Amino acid sequence: MKAIFKRAVPYQDDEMNLPVKDVEAAIPFYEKIMGFQVVSRGDSPFKSAILGRDGIQIGLAENGGDPTQDGCFFEVDDVDAAFGLLANSGRMAWRRRMPITGLTGMDRPRTRSFSL
C-alpha cells in the first residue's frame, strides 16, 4: 500500500524555503526515495526547487540556512506504508511513540512517528 502525504509541517517557518547545501544533490533523494516530483526550479534570489507529491509541495533552497537545523515533518495517512517506503530504500529509519501536540491545536498522544 502507498502512503499518501497529507501535509508538510516545517520545523521552523516555511516548508517552501527549506535550506539545503546543494539543490541538485538533494533532489534525487526526494524523487527516488520520497516519491516527489520537481514542479519548478529557480535561480533568483538563490537556487531553489519546488517539489510536489499527493497535492502538497515543499521548497528546497540554497538560502544560506543551516540544513541540520531546519526541515519538515510529513503527515501521512498510513505511517506503516511511509515507514516501509523508506526502510525498503535502504535508508535507516527509527520508529518511536511520542506525544505530538499543537500541530492542529489538538492533543494526539501516542502518535506513531519515525525519523531518518
C-alpha beads as a LAMMPS data file, in Angstrom:
LAMMPS data file: protein, C-alpha beads

116 atoms
115 bonds

1 atom types
1 bond types

-500.0 500.0 xlo xhi
-500.0 500.0 ylo yhi
-500.0 500.0 zlo zhi

Masses

1 110.0

Atoms # bond

1 1 1 0.000 0.000 0.000
2 1 1 1.188 3.510 -0.818
3 1 1 1.243 6.232 1.833
4 1 1 -0.489 9.485 0.927
5 1 1 1.356 12.588 2.079
6 1 1 -1.306 14.910 3.518
7 1 1 0.752 17.938 4.553
8 1 1 4.233 19.232 5.331
9 1 1 4.803 20.997 8.656
10 1 1 8.083 22.948 8.857
11 1 1 10.356 22.728 11.908
12 1 1 10.721 26.496 11.780
13 1 1 8.885 28.896 9.500
14 1 1 8.451 27.857 5.901
15 1 1 8.140 24.457 4.193
16 1 1 8.613 26.265 0.865
17 1 1 12.096 27.532 1.823
18 1 1 13.897 24.523 3.355
19 1 1 17.673 25.076 3.369
20 1 1 19.963 22.652 1.541
21 1 1 23.645 22.980 0.670
22 1 1 23.105 21.851 -2.936
23 1 1 19.639 21.750 -4.511
24 1 1 20.717 19.482 -7.390
25 1 1 22.287 16.976 -4.984
26 1 1 19.189 16.965 -2.728
27 1 1 16.562 16.436 -5.452
28 1 1 17.304 12.736 -6.199
29 1 1 16.551 11.739 -2.587
30 1 1 13.129 13.395 -2.713
31 1 1 12.370 11.975 -6.173
32 1 1 13.683 8.420 -5.849
33 1 1 13.127 7.723 -2.151
34 1 1 10.249 10.003 -1.129
35 1 1 8.295 9.944 -4.417
36 1 1 8.245 13.723 -5.025
37 1 1 8.487 15.305 -8.484
38 1 1 10.103 18.605 -9.410
39 1 1 7.367 21.167 -10.094
40 1 1 9.644 24.133 -10.822
41 1 1 13.185 25.461 -10.422
42 1 1 14.508 28.942 -9.821
43 1 1 17.781 30.866 -9.596
44 1 1 16.694 34.153 -8.028
45 1 1 17.262 35.295 -5.342
46 1 1 19.017 31.915 -4.858
47 1 1 18.951 28.467 -6.435
48 1 1 15.749 26.632 -5.479
49 1 1 13.316 23.901 -6.475
50 1 1 9.665 23.253 -5.672
51 1 1 8.746 19.579 -5.301
52 1 1 5.268 18.096 -5.124
53 1 1 3.575 14.868 -4.174
54 1 1 -0.065 13.971 -3.392
55 1 1 -1.173 17.604 -3.587
56 1 1 1.430 19.002 -1.159
57 1 1 4.553 20.965 -2.007
58 1 1 7.892 21.694 -0.371
59 1 1 10.658 24.030 -1.473
60 1 1 14.390 23.359 -1.303
61 1 1 16.665 26.395 -1.370
62 1 1 20.363 27.256 -1.255
63 1 1 19.407 30.171 1.006
64 1 1 22.331 30.144 3.455
65 1 1 20.270 28.485 6.193
66 1 1 21.542 25.528 8.200
67 1 1 20.085 22.277 6.799
68 1 1 20.872 20.487 10.070
69 1 1 18.595 22.879 11.957
70 1 1 15.595 23.035 9.643
71 1 1 13.342 20.638 7.766
72 1 1 9.775 19.447 7.982
73 1 1 7.510 16.726 9.283
74 1 1 5.169 14.972 6.873
75 1 1 1.685 13.967 7.903
76 1 1 0.701 10.773 6.090
77 1 1 -2.433 8.659 6.003
78 1 1 -0.532 5.421 6.716
79 1 1 2.637 5.658 8.803
80 1 1 3.455 1.965 8.292
81 1 1 3.387 2.368 4.499
82 1 1 5.532 5.519 4.738
83 1 1 7.982 3.714 7.022
84 1 1 8.125 0.830 4.545
85 1 1 8.873 3.245 1.687
86 1 1 11.981 4.456 3.489
87 1 1 13.007 1.177 5.118
88 1 1 12.851 -0.636 1.760
89 1 1 15.035 2.052 0.170
90 1 1 17.959 1.072 2.372
91 1 1 17.714 4.308 4.360
92 1 1 17.864 3.962 8.117
93 1 1 14.603 4.836 9.848
94 1 1 13.738 4.678 13.532
95 1 1 10.247 4.235 14.949
96 1 1 9.139 5.689 18.243
97 1 1 6.000 6.627 20.091
98 1 1 5.813 10.204 21.219
99 1 1 3.142 12.723 22.112
100 1 1 2.534 15.316 19.420
101 1 1 0.725 18.458 20.500
102 1 1 -0.040 21.796 18.977
103 1 1 0.182 20.907 15.279
104 1 1 -3.542 21.374 14.774
105 1 1 -4.463 22.670 18.211
106 1 1 -5.421 19.162 19.326
107 1 1 -3.515 16.735 21.508
108 1 1 -2.682 13.474 19.799
109 1 1 -0.993 11.276 22.424
110 1 1 0.922 8.196 21.366
111 1 1 1.170 9.290 17.774
112 1 1 3.456 6.940 15.876
113 1 1 6.347 8.568 14.091
114 1 1 9.718 7.773 12.600
115 1 1 12.735 9.736 11.501
116 1 1 15.767 9.325 9.270

Bonds

1 1 1 2
2 1 2 3
3 1 3 4
4 1 4 5
5 1 5 6
6 1 6 7
7 1 7 8
8 1 8 9
9 1 9 10
10 1 10 11
11 1 11 12
12 1 12 13
13 1 13 14
14 1 14 15
15 1 15 16
16 1 16 17
17 1 17 18
18 1 18 19
19 1 19 20
20 1 20 21
21 1 21 22
22 1 22 23
23 1 23 24
24 1 24 25
25 1 25 26
26 1 26 27
27 1 27 28
28 1 28 29
29 1 29 30
30 1 30 31
31 1 31 32
32 1 32 33
33 1 33 34
34 1 34 35
35 1 35 36
36 1 36 37
37 1 37 38
38 1 38 39
39 1 39 40
40 1 40 41
41 1 41 42
42 1 42 43
43 1 43 44
44 1 44 45
45 1 45 46
46 1 46 47
47 1 47 48
48 1 48 49
49 1 49 50
50 1 50 51
51 1 51 52
52 1 52 53
53 1 53 54
54 1 54 55
55 1 55 56
56 1 56 57
57 1 57 58
58 1 58 59
59 1 59 60
60 1 60 61
61 1 61 62
62 1 62 63
63 1 63 64
64 1 64 65
65 1 65 66
66 1 66 67
67 1 67 68
68 1 68 69
69 1 69 70
70 1 70 71
71 1 71 72
72 1 72 73
73 1 73 74
74 1 74 75
75 1 75 76
76 1 76 77
77 1 77 78
78 1 78 79
79 1 79 80
80 1 80 81
81 1 81 82
82 1 82 83
83 1 83 84
84 1 84 85
85 1 85 86
86 1 86 87
87 1 87 88
88 1 88 89
89 1 89 90
90 1 90 91
91 1 91 92
92 1 92 93
93 1 93 94
94 1 94 95
95 1 95 96
96 1 96 97
97 1 97 98
98 1 98 99
99 1 99 100
100 1 100 101
101 1 101 102
102 1 102 103
103 1 103 104
104 1 104 105
105 1 105 106
106 1 106 107
107 1 107 108
108 1 108 109
109 1 109 110
110 1 110 111
111 1 111 112
112 1 112 113
113 1 113 114
114 1 114 115
115 1 115 116
